[in-house]
Amino acid sequence: MCGINGIVRFSENVLEEEIKKMNDTIRHRGPDDEGVCIFNTENYSIGLGHVRLAILDLSEKGHQPMGYNIENDKIIYRDDELYKADIIIVYNGEVYNYLELKERYNLETETGTDTEIILKLYNKLGYDCVKEFNGMWAFCIYDKRKNILFCSRDRLGVKPFYYYWDENEFVFSSELKGILSVKKINKKENINKEAVELYFALGFIPSPYCIYKNTFKLEARQNLIFDLNKKEIKKYYYWELPKYNPIYDKEKLIEEGKKLLYDAVKIRMRSDVPVGAFLSGGLDSSTVVGVMREFTDLKKLHTFSIGFEGKYDETPYIKIVVDYFKTNHHHYYFKEEDFEKLIDKYSWIYDEPFGDYSGFPTYKVSEMAKQFVTVVLSGDGGDEIFGGYLNHVNGYRMDFIRKLPKILRILGSKLPVKKNLNGIVNLYLLKEAFRLSLINPEKFYAESIKEEAIRPEIYKKWTTEKMKYCLIKGDNKLGESMRIFDLLYNTLPDNFLVKVDRSSMANALEVRSPFLDYRFAEFSQKIPTEWKIDLFKTKKLMREIIKDILPEEIVNRGKQGFTPPLADWILKEKYLNEIFEKVEILKEIDYELYRFFKEKVFKNKEQSLYRNYLIRLFLFIKWWERWIDMVKLSK
């Protein structure tokens, strides 16, 4: 895993010092090595930079930028010889099936890296090479022959790719702070209002939006082709999720699921450095550890977990798994003082507003893991593949209600009962279910919550557009489509995966997630909805697939999120006073949002919905103080 940087300029030359400055800014992603190259042509100047975290082929042959001289079939890994190359790459990620690709395409190789495989397959297959890759990646290939940049991001958006474009200058980096080191765009007048509104509505900023104007995130499963002669950028999706096409053969699905699970874990254990695993005591991470025993000695396997006090503590479940597998386990109790110490660092790690506060303990467990290993496997993605969230169950229930006669649903939606935002079970929930069943499924997220929530027009537009696609892929079933929405847009690419990438890479730790193998995403479309979830249960088929791998207590346990009691910590008086005082920041950015906080959120701060908004505002304020009020590009 690494960090990538680059600048293309049409008016003046790119300086080596600029690329080095970008590298220095994201050096935490790759402390083992650094590379820089500059190419000046008649029409443009281009600089590429790379910082390396050595995982495969730890020798100098893994150095980047890496080039390929096609005529001589020669890989070039020295910066001062890259002028001989026809194509040059800077690449962050892992293509796990690189050995299979080497064999399938009969490739002669000089290094032990997957980087070389990418270059040679690009030469053979062009832009379609990414269709052959099984892994996580964000890369940029400069093709001198064609005068193009070819940039790509993996299918599920595990690896990040930010870019700035103003018709004269194209700047890209693995992290936004890399761009900010050479483009001082982090000013109040450059704030993207739509991105701010999306942040407060969602808790994150979805691709392609970015907090600054003229700055974007390449979307998951996208290729970007930059024609340097024409100064034209074209983007397209190179992968589509298959349509929902259920197979009603449970034995066949269980067999296929097991085979895929073992292979996904196996290829993610390819490494020339030590590999460990995160272990929360939940179904997904425990499954990954259980499968790892087929490929390693568990007594030597380092596993890592975080515990919280009181009702948030999963330590008893973690102990069950550790006692069962007897791994070399490391555990840490995350306390309020840890949170307070990390507040400033959090706003440096997340250089764009980010509202998932479980990033605090994720950073801490990554910091602990780095003391023992360089790579860890995680359970991320299991919920999105197998149907693990309550909203998937609620969507499934809604599919049943939608089958009732419309007149009955209309009458039910008019039940004379009062609302209760704290979600206590009462007749209001039944009334709401009838109301929601009358909504056009495409507008489910846009219209499901009324005046009490932040629902700006950009949020309605974004969710409606994405749900339309998910309904097509989910055969118009709401439960299935909501799962797909989480998989492709909501919980993963710019949300949970941002948390995992930034928290781990801030510690130079690589995280690999077997459930994020794209074959699992395709496999999920074969599983009948009722075999994923029912009116009360989640992950039904997954539990059958892994019942021989884990202790029964883990197989049958319910879902618990990786969340500290941080809401209680933030909403203590000292932080609340700060929030009340500094909400003025919003006044010039979005006056309607400012009014919403003053008139609704602050007056109803005990309600769970508004507590979440207060936390997002707190983290936004901390981001603002770091990146707008007083710029600091170092830790």
C-alpha positions in Angstrom: 0.0 0.0 0.0 1.2 3.4 -0.8 0.4 7.0 -1.7 0.3 8.5 -5.2 0.7 12.1 -6.4 0.8 13.9 -9.7 0.6 17.3 -11.5 -0.1 18.0 -15.1 0.4 21.7 -16.2 -0.2 23.3 -19.6 1.2 26.8 -18.9 4.5 26.2 -17.1 6.7 23.3 -16.0 6.1 21.2 -13.0 8.9 21.4 -10.4 10.4 18.4 -8.7 10.1 20.3 -5.4 6.3 20.4 -5.8 6.0 16.6 -6.2 8.4 16.1 -3.3 6.2 18.4 -1.2 3.1 16.3 -2.0 5.0 13.2 -1.2 6.1 14.6 2.2 2.5 15.5 3.0 1.3 11.9 2.6 4.5 10.1 3.7 2.6 8.3 6.4 1.0 6.2 3.7 4.4 5.0 2.5 7.4 5.6 4.8 9.7 3.0 3.2 10.6 4.6 -0.1 9.9 7.6 -2.3 10.1 8.3 -6.0 9.7 11.4 -8.3 9.8 11.9 -12.0 9.2 14.9 -14.3 8.4 14.9 -18.0 8.4 18.1 -20.1 6.9 18.2 -23.6 6.1 20.9 -26.1 2.4 21.0 -24.9 2.5 20.0 -21.3 4.6 19.2 -18.2 3.9 16.3 -15.9 5.2 15.2 -12.6 4.5 11.9 -10.8 5.3 11.0 -7.2 5.0 8.0 -5.0 5.6 7.0 -1.4 5.9 3.3 -0.7 4.8 0.9 2.0 6.7 -2.2 0.9 4.5 -5.4 0.9 5.5 -7.4 -2.1 9.1 -7.7 -3.3 10.8 -5.6 -0.6 13.8 -4.9 -2.9 14.5 -1.8 -4.9 12.6 -3.5 -7.8 9.4 -2.5 -6.1 10.3 1.2 -6.4 7.8 3.6 -8.0 7.2 5.4 -10.3 7.7 2.3 -12.3 8.2 2.3 -16.1 8.0 -0.1 -19.0 10.0 0.0 -22.2 7.9 -1.9 -24.6 10.4 -2.5 -27.4 13.0 -4.0 -25.0 10.4 -5.6 -22.7 12.2 -3.9 -19.9 10.9 -2.8 -16.5 12.5 0.5 -15.2 12.4 1.2 -11.5 15.1 3.9 -11.2 13.8 7.5 -11.4 16.8 8.7 -13.4 16.1 6.1 -16.1 12.4 6.6 -16.5 12.9 8.8 -19.6 13.5 5.4 -21.4 10.0 4.2 -20.5 6.9 4.3 -22.8 4.4 3.9 -20.0 4.9 4.9 -16.3 2.7 4.1 -13.3 2.1 5.4 -9.8 -0.1 2.9 -8.0 -1.7 2.4 -4.5 -3.2 -0.9 -3.7 -2.9 -4.6 -4.2 -4.0 -6.8 -7.2 -4.3 -10.0 -5.3 -4.6 -12.3 -8.3 -1.3 -11.1 -9.9 0.2 -14.6 -9.9 -2.8 -16.1 -11.7 -2.7 -13.2 -14.3 1.0 -13.8 -14.8 0.3 -17.4 -15.7 -2.9 -16.8 -17.7 -1.2 -14.2 -20.0 2.2 -16.0 -20.0 4.0 -12.9 -18.8 7.7 -12.8 -18.3 8.5 -10.7 -15.2 11.6 -9.1 -13.7 10.1 -8.2 -10.3 8.0 -9.9 -7.7 5.4 -7.1 -7.8 1.9 -6.7 -8.9 2.8 -3.3 -10.2 4.7 -4.9 -13.1 1.6 -7.0 -13.9 -0.5 -3.9 -14.2 1.9 -2.3 -16.6 2.2 -5.3 -18.8 -1.5 -6.1 -18.9 -2.2 -2.4 -19.7 0.1 -2.8 -22.7 -1.7 -5.9 -23.8 -5.3 -5.0 -23.0 -5.5 -1.3 -22.8 -8.1 0.3 -20.5 -9.8 -3.1 -20.1 -6.9 -4.5 -18.1 -8.8 -3.4 -14.9 -11.5 -5.9 -15.7 -9.0 -8.7 -15.0 -7.9 -7.3 -11.6 -9.1 -8.7 -8.3 -8.1 -6.3 -5.7 -8.1 -2.7 -4.4 -6.4 0.1 -6.3 -6.1 3.7 -7.3 -3.5 4.3 -10.0 -2.4 6.7 -12.7 -0.6 5.5 -15.9 1.1 8.0 -18.1 1.3 6.7 -21.7 3.9 8.7 -23.6 2.9 7.2 -26.9 -0.7 8.2 -26.7 -0.2 11.4 -24.6 -2.8 10.3 -22.1 -3.2 9.7 -18.4 -5.2 6.6 -17.5 -6.5 6.7 -13.9 -8.6 4.1 -12.3 -10.3 3.2 -8.9 -11.3 -0.3 -7.8 -14.8 -1.6 -8.1 -16.0 -1.0 -4.6 -13.9 2.1 -3.9 -11.5 0.7 -1.3 -8.6 3.0 -2.4 -9.0 6.8 -2.7 -8.3 9.1 -5.7 -8.7 12.8 -5.3 -8.2 15.3 -8.2 -8.3 19.0 -8.9 -9.0 20.3 -12.4 -9.3 24.0 -13.6 -8.8 23.6 -17.4 -5.1 24.5 -17.0 -3.9 22.3 -14.2 -4.7 18.7 -13.1 -3.5 17.6 -9.7 -4.2 14.3 -8.1 -3.4 12.5 -4.8 -4.3 9.7 -2.6 -5.5 12.2 0.0 -6.9 15.7 -0.3 -4.0 17.1 1.8 -1.6 16.1 -0.9 -3.4 18.4 -3.3 -3.6 21.2 -0.7 0.2 21.1 -0.3 0.6 22.7 -3.7 -2.9 24.2 -4.3 -4.0 26.6 -1.6 -7.7 26.1 -2.3 -8.7 25.6 1.4 -10.3 29.0 1.7 -13.8 29.9 2.8 -14.7 31.2 -0.7 -13.8 27.8 -2.2 -16.1 25.7 0.0 -18.6 23.6 -2.0 -22.0 24.3 -0.5 -23.5 21.1 -2.0 -20.8 19.0 -0.4 -21.5 20.7 3.0 -25.2 19.9 2.7 -24.4 16.3 1.7 -22.1 15.9 4.7 -24.7 17.0 7.2 -27.4 14.9 5.6 -25.3 11.7 5.2 -22.4 12.1 7.6 -19.9 11.9 4.7 -19.3 13.5 1.3 -20.0 11.0 -1.5 -18.1 10.8 -4.8 -17.6 12.6 -7.0 -18.3 15.6 -4.7 -15.5 17.1 -2.6 -15.5 19.9 0.0 -13.8 22.3 -2.4 -14.8 23.7 -5.7 -13.0 22.3 -8.8 -12.0 19.3 -6.7 -13.4 15.8 -7.1 -13.2 12.1 -6.0 -13.0 9.5 -8.8 -15.9 7.2 -8.2 -15.6 3.5 -7.4 -15.5 1.4 -10.6 -14.5 4.3 -12.7 -11.8 4.9 -15.3 -10.6 8.4 -16.1 -8.9 9.1 -19.4 -7.2 12.4 -19.8 -6.2 13.3 -23.4 -3.3 15.6 -22.8 -3.3 17.0 -26.4 -7.0 17.9 -26.4 -7.1 18.8 -22.6 -10.2 16.6 -22.4 -11.3 14.3 -19.5 -13.6 11.3 -20.0 -14.9 9.1 -17.3 -16.8 5.8 -17.5 -17.8 2.8 -15.4 -15.8 -0.3 -16.3 -17.8 -2.7 -14.1 -21.5 -3.2 -13.5 -23.1 -5.1 -10.7 -25.1 -8.0 -12.2 -28.9 -7.8 -11.9 -30.5 -9.7 -9.0 -31.0 -13.2 -10.4 -31.7 -15.6 -7.5 -30.7 -19.2 -7.5 -33.0 -21.4 -5.4 -30.5 -24.2 -4.8 -29.2 -23.7 -1.2 -26.6 -26.4 -1.3 -25.1 -25.0 -4.5 -25.0 -21.5 -3.0 -23.4 -22.7 0.3 -20.8 -24.6 -1.6 -20.0 -21.6 -3.9 -20.0 -19.2 -0.9 -17.5 -21.4 1.0 -15.2 -21.8 -2.0 -15.2 -18.1 -2.6 -14.6 -17.2 1.1 -11.6 -19.5 1.3 -10.1 -18.2 -1.9 -10.7 -14.5 -1.0 -8.9 -15.0 2.3 -6.1 -17.0 0.7 -5.1 -14.5 -2.0 -5.3 -11.7 0.6 -2.6 -13.4 2.7 0.0 -13.0 -0.1 2.6 -10.8 1.4 6.3 -10.6 2.1 5.7 -8.9 5.4 3.8 -10.2 8.5 0.0 -10.4 8.3 -2.5 -10.2 11.2 -6.2 -9.6 11.6 -8.7 -7.3 13.2 -11.1 -9.2 15.5 -14.2 -7.5 16.9 -16.0 -10.6 18.1 -18.6 -10.1 15.4 -19.6 -12.5 12.7 -17.5 -11.0 9.8 -14.1 -10.5 11.4 -14.4 -13.8 13.3 -15.2 -15.6 10.1 -12.0 -14.2 8.4 -9.9 -15.4 11.3 -11.5 -18.8 11.2 -10.7 -19.2 7.6 -7.1 -17.9 8.0 -6.3 -21.0 10.1 -6.3 -23.0 6.8 -3.3 -21.0 5.6 -1.4 -20.1 8.8 -0.6 -21.2 12.3 -3.1 -19.4 14.4 -0.9 -19.5 17.5 1.5 -17.2 15.6 -1.3 -15.0 14.1 -1.5 -11.6 15.7 -5.1 -10.4 16.2 -6.3 -7.0 17.4 -9.4 -5.6 19.1 -10.7 -2.6 20.9 -13.0 -2.7 23.9 -15.3 -0.1 25.4 -16.8 0.0 28.9 -20.4 -0.8 29.7 -23.1 -1.6 27.2 -20.7 -0.9 24.2 -18.2 -3.6 25.2 -17.8 -6.7 22.9 -15.0 -8.1 24.9 -16.9 -11.2 26.1 -17.5 -12.2 22.4 -13.9 -11.4 21.5 -12.8 -13.7 24.3 -15.0 -16.5 23.0 -13.3 -16.3 19.6 -9.8 -15.9 20.9 -10.2 -18.9 23.3 -11.6 -20.9 20.4 -8.8 -20.1 17.9 -6.0 -19.4 20.4 -4.5 -16.6 18.4 -1.8 -14.2 19.7 -4.3 -11.6 20.7 -3.8 -7.9 21.6 -6.6 -5.9 23.2 -7.0 -2.3 24.2 -9.7 -0.5 26.2 -10.6 2.7 24.5 -11.3 5.4 27.1 -12.6 9.0 27.1 -9.1 10.3 27.5 -8.0 8.5 24.3 -10.8 10.3 22.5 -9.7 13.7 23.8 -6.1 13.1 22.9 -7.1 12.1 19.3 -9.4 15.0 18.5 -6.7 17.2 16.8 -5.2 14.2 15.0 -8.6 13.2 13.8 -9.1 16.5 12.0 -5.6 16.0 10.3 -6.4 12.5 9.2 -9.7 13.4 7.7 -8.9 16.4 5.6 -12.5 16.5 4.4 -15.4 16.7 6.8 -16.2 13.1 8.0 -18.8 12.3 10.6 -18.2 8.6 11.5 -16.8 8.9 15.0 -15.9 5.2 15.1 -12.8 6.4 13.2 -11.4 7.2 16.6 -11.1 3.6 17.9 -10.3 2.5 14.4 -7.2 4.7 14.5 -6.3 3.3 17.9 -6.6 -0.4 16.9 -4.5 0.4 13.7 -1.8 2.1 15.8 -1.7 -1.0 18.0 -1.6 -3.4 15.1 1.3 -1.6 13.4 3.6 -2.5 16.4 3.4 -6.1 15.3 2.4 -6.4 11.6 2.3 -4.4 8.4 -0.9 -6.0 6.9 -4.2 -7.0 8.6 -7.3 -8.7 7.3 -10.7 -7.3 8.3 -14.4 -8.2 8.1 -15.5 -5.1 6.3 -18.2 -5.7 3.7 -19.9 -8.7 5.2 -23.1 -6.7 6.1 -23.4 -5.2 2.6 -22.9 -8.6 0.9 -25.2 -10.8 3.1 -27.8 -8.4 4.4 -26.6 -7.4 7.9 -28.3 -4.1 8.7 -31.7 -3.4 10.3 -32.6 -1.2 7.4 -32.3 -4.2 5.1 -34.8 -6.0 7.3 -37.1 -3.0 7.3 -36.9 -2.8 3.5 -37.9 -6.5 3.4 -40.9 -5.8 5.7 -41.8 -2.8 3.5 -41.9 -5.1 0.5 -44.6 -7.1 2.3 -46.6 -4.0 3.2 -46.4 -2.7 -0.4 -48.3 -5.8 -1.5 -51.4 -4.7 0.6 -54.3 -2.9 -1.2 -53.4 0.7 -1.7 -56.6 1.9 0.0 -55.7 0.0 3.1 -52.2 1.6 3.1 -53.7 5.1 2.6 -56.0 4.6 5.6 -53.2 3.3 7.7 -51.0 6.3 6.9 -53.7 8.5 8.4 -53.8 6.9 11.9 -54.3 9.6 14.5 -51.1 9.0 16.5 -48.2 11.3 17.4 -44.7 11.0 16.2 -41.8 9.8 18.4 -38.3 10.5 17.0 -36.7 8.3 19.6 -38.0 5.2 17.8 -39.9 3.6 20.7 -42.2 1.0 19.3 -45.8 2.3 19.1 -48.6 2.8 16.6 -46.7 5.7 15.1 -44.2 3.3 13.6 -47.1 1.3 12.0 -48.5 4.6 10.6 -45.1 5.5 9.2 -44.7 2.1 7.6 -48.0 2.6 5.7 -46.9 6.1 4.7 -43.5 4.9 3.4 -45.2 2.1 1.4 -46.9 4.8 -0.7 -43.6 6.5 -1.6 -42.1 6.0 -5.0 -39.2 3.6 -4.2 -36.8 5.8 -6.2 -37.5 8.6 -3.7 -37.5 6.4 -0.6 -34.6 8.2 1.0 -35.5 11.6 -0.4 -39.0 11.5 1.1 -38.9 9.0 3.9 -38.1 11.5 6.6 -39.9 14.8 6.6 -39.3 18.2 8.1 -37.4 17.1 11.1 -34.3 16.0 9.1 -31.7 17.6 7.0 -32.8 16.9 3.4 -31.5 19.5 1.0 -32.3 19.3 -2.7 -28.8 17.9 -3.5 -29.4 15.0 -1.1 -32.8 14.3 -2.7 -31.3 14.4 -6.2 -28.3 12.2 -5.2 -30.3 9.5 -3.3 -33.0 9.4 -5.9 -30.5 8.9 -8.7 -28.6 6.2 -6.9 -31.8 4.4 -5.7 -33.1 4.3 -9.3 -29.9 2.3 -10.3 -30.2 0.1 -7.2 -33.9 -0.7 -7.9 -32.9 -1.8 -11.4 -30.2 -4.1 -10.0 -32.5 -5.3 -7.2 -35.5 -6.3 -9.3 -37.5 -3.4 -7.8 -37.4 -5.1 -4.3 -36.9 -2.5 -1.7 -35.0 -4.7 0.8 -32.6 -5.9 -1.9 -32.2 -2.4 -3.4 -31.4 -0.9 0.0 -28.7 -3.5 0.5 -27.2 -2.6 -2.9 -27.5 1.1 -2.1 -25.3 0.4 1.0 -22.9 -1.7 -1.0 -22.3 0.7 -3.8 -23.0 4.2 -2.4 -24.0 4.6 1.2 -22.1 2.7 3.9 -19.0 1.5 2.0 -17.1 3.6 -0.7 -16.9 7.1 0.9 -18.0 6.2 4.4 -16.7 3.1 6.1 -13.9 2.5 3.6 -12.7 6.1 4.1 -12.6 5.5 7.8 -10.5 2.3 7.4 -8.2 3.7 4.8 -7.3 6.9 6.6 -7.1 5.4 10.1 -4.9 2.5 8.9 -2.7 4.4 6.5 -2.1 7.2 9.0 -0.2 4.3 10.8 1.4 2.8 7.6 -0.8 -0.3 8.0 -2.5 -2.1 5.1 -6.0 -3.4 5.6 -7.3 -6.1 3.3 -11.0 -7.2 3.3 -12.0 -10.6 1.9 -15.7 -9.7 1.7 -14.8 -6.7 -0.5 -13.7 -9.2 -3.2 -15.9 -8.1 -6.2 -16.8 -11.8 -6.7 -18.8 -11.6 -3.4 -20.7 -8.6 -4.7 -21.6 -10.6 -7.8 -22.4 -13.7 -5.7 -24.8 -11.6 -3.5 -27.0 -11.1 -6.5 -27.6 -14.8 -6.7 -28.8 -15.2 -3.2 -32.6 -15.0 -2.8 -33.6 -12.0 -0.6 -35.5 -14.3 1.8 -32.3 -16.4 2.3 -30.3 -13.2 3.2 -32.9 -11.8 5.6 -36.4 -12.3 6.9 -38.8 -10.2 9.0 -36.5 -10.5 12.0 -33.1 -12.1 11.1 -30.1 -10.9 9.1 -27.3 -12.8 7.2 -29.2 -16.1 7.2 -27.3 -17.8 4.4 -23.9 -16.5 5.7 -24.6 -18.2 9.0 -25.1 -21.5 7.2 -22.0 -21.0 5.2 -19.8 -20.5 8.3 -21.5 -22.6 10.9 -18.7 -25.1 10.8 -16.0 -22.4 11.2 -17.1 -20.5 14.3 -18.4 -21.3 17.8 -22.2 -21.4 18.0 -22.4 -18.3 20.2 -20.8 -16.2 17.5 -22.7 -17.8 14.6 -26.1 -16.9 16.2 -25.3 -13.5 17.7 -26.9 -10.3 16.4 -25.4 -7.2 15.0 -23.4 -4.6 17.1 -21.7 -1.7 15.5 -18.0 -0.8 16.2 -19.0 2.4 18.1 -17.6 3.8 21.4 -19.8 5.8 23.8 -18.5 8.9 21.9 -21.9 10.5 21.5 -22.1 10.8 25.3 -18.5 12.2 25.5 -19.1 14.8 22.8 -22.4 16.0 24.2 -20.9 16.8 27.6 -21.2 20.5 28.5 -17.7 21.6 27.5 -18.1 20.4 23.9 -21.8 21.5 23.7 -20.8 25.0 24.7 -18.2 25.0 21.9 -20.7 23.7 19.4 -23.3 26.4 20.4 -20.6 29.1 20.1 -19.0 28.0 16.8 -22.1 27.2 14.8 -21.7 30.7 13.5 -19.2 29.1 11.0 -22.2 27.8 9.0 -23.9 31.2 8.7 -21.9 32.4 5.6 -21.7 28.9 4.0 -25.3 27.9 4.3 -27.7 30.1 6.1 -30.6 27.6 5.9 -28.4 25.0 7.5 -27.4 27.5 10.2 -31.1 28.2 11.0 -31.9 24.5 11.1 -29.3 24.0 13.9 -30.4 27.1 15.8 -34.1 26.6 15.6 -34.4 22.8 15.6 -31.3 20.9 16.6 -30.3 23.0 19.6 -33.8 23.1 21.0 -34.3 19.3 20.6 -30.7 18.1 21.3 -31.9 15.1 23.4 -33.6 13.4 20.5 -31.4 10.8 18.9 -31.7 12.2 15.3 -30.5 15.6 16.5 -27.7 14.1 18.6 -26.2 12.7 15.4 -26.4 16.2 13.8 -24.6 17.7 16.8 -21.8 15.2 16.5 -21.5 16.0 12.8 -21.3 19.7 13.6 -18.7 19.1 16.2 -16.5 17.2 13.8 -17.1 19.8 11.1 -16.0 22.6 13.5 -12.8 20.7 14.3 -12.1 20.2 10.5 -12.7 23.9 9.9 -10.3 24.9 12.6 -7.6 22.7 11.2 -8.0 23.3 7.5 -9.7 26.7 7.0 -8.9 28.8 10.1 -5.3 27.7 10.7 -3.8 25.5 8.0 -1.5 22.8 9.1 -0.3 20.3 6.6 1.7 18.2 9.1 0.7 16.1 12.1 
